[in-house]
């Protein structure tokens, strides 16, 4: 009878890979067309001028310029409001 368990019986070591989400270009930094500004899940930040939203909610630049962040009150259809963060690229 073995005193130790056989190899490969551990239940540890299963962790998901990091997704590397977050802001990639901050306010005042220059962008090129197609460069990723923010990687996110859901719409924490909304696209503004010269910014588009990808299929996985990633915000990327359409034109060359400088990144700018603004906040704005947005009304929903049920007349409730929320403060949204908008990302713009100004040429």
Phi, psi and omega per residue, in radians:
X1 nan 2.320 -3.083
X2 -1.341 2.501 3.116
X3 -1.491 -0.430 -3.139
X4 -2.070 2.781 3.108
X5 -1.214 2.742 3.106
X6 -1.257 2.813 -3.101
X7 -1.147 2.532 3.096
X8 1.547 0.225 -3.110
X9 -1.698 0.113 -3.116
X10 -1.267 2.586 3.133
X11 -1.874 0.225 -3.112
X12 -1.753 3.106 2.965
X13 1.501 0.299 3.068
X14 -1.979 1.693 3.122
X15 -2.261 2.512 -3.109
X16 -1.300 2.682 3.119
X17 -1.216 2.554 3.102
X18 -1.189 2.557 -3.058
X19 -1.662 -0.203 3.088
X20 0.980 0.877 3.127
X21 -1.489 2.922 3.048
X22 2.166 -3.041 -3.121
X23 -1.379 2.221 -3.138
X24 -1.758 -0.586 3.081
X25 -2.176 2.210 -3.070
X26 -1.655 3.024 -3.105
X27 -1.054 2.347 3.131
X28 1.632 -0.186 3.134
X29 -1.497 2.609 -3.121
X30 -1.444 2.550 3.109
X31 -2.192 2.742 3.001
X32 -1.962 2.822 3.097
X33 -1.060 2.275 3.136
X34 1.577 -0.094 -3.129
X35 -1.352 2.422 -3.082
X36 -1.337 2.258 3.112
X37 -1.707 -0.831 -3.113
X38 -2.439 2.347 2.949
X39 -1.852 2.228 -3.038
X40 -2.616 2.840 2.987
X41 -1.950 2.062 -3.023
X42 1.486 -3.059 -3.095
X43 -1.897 1.238 3.036
X44 -1.211 -0.701 3.035
X45 -1.973 2.484 3.130
X46 -1.867 2.571 3.116
X47 -1.313 2.465 3.100
X48 -2.024 -2.408 -3.091
X49 -1.220 2.270 3.108
X50 1.100 0.420 3.112
X51 -2.246 2.424 3.108
X52 -2.144 2.788 3.136
X53 -1.881 2.229 3.128
X54 -1.404 3.133 -3.087
X55 -1.125 -0.562 3.132
X56 -1.742 0.481 3.105
X57 1.203 0.238 3.083
X58 -1.283 2.365 3.083
X59 -1.707 2.272 -3.125
X60 -2.368 2.773 -3.085
X61 -1.440 2.530 3.080
X62 -1.811 -0.550 -3.141
X63 -2.200 2.901 3.081
X64 -1.373 2.414 -3.131
X65 3.000 -2.744 -3.090
X66 -2.052 2.390 -3.110
X67 -1.320 2.405 3.086
X68 -2.433 2.377 3.124
X69 -1.911 2.382 3.063
X70 -2.354 2.806 3.037
X71 -2.073 2.609 -3.066
X72 -2.673 2.599 3.032
X73 -1.479 2.269 3.138
X74 -2.104 2.253 3.105
X75 -1.548 2.387 3.059
X76 -1.606 3.088 -3.100
X77 -1.230 -0.423 3.095
X78 -1.570 0.312 3.084
X79 1.190 0.170 3.002
X80 -1.465 2.788 -3.085
X81 -2.119 2.716 2.969
X82 -2.545 2.638 3.091
X83 -1.540 2.157 -3.107
X84 -1.968 2.622 3.066
X85 -1.762 2.194 -3.073
X86 -1.995 2.395 3.136
X87 -1.878 2.206 3.111
X88 -2.108 2.677 2.954
X89 -2.097 2.010 -3.102
X90 -1.813 2.297 -3.099
X91 -1.486 nan nan
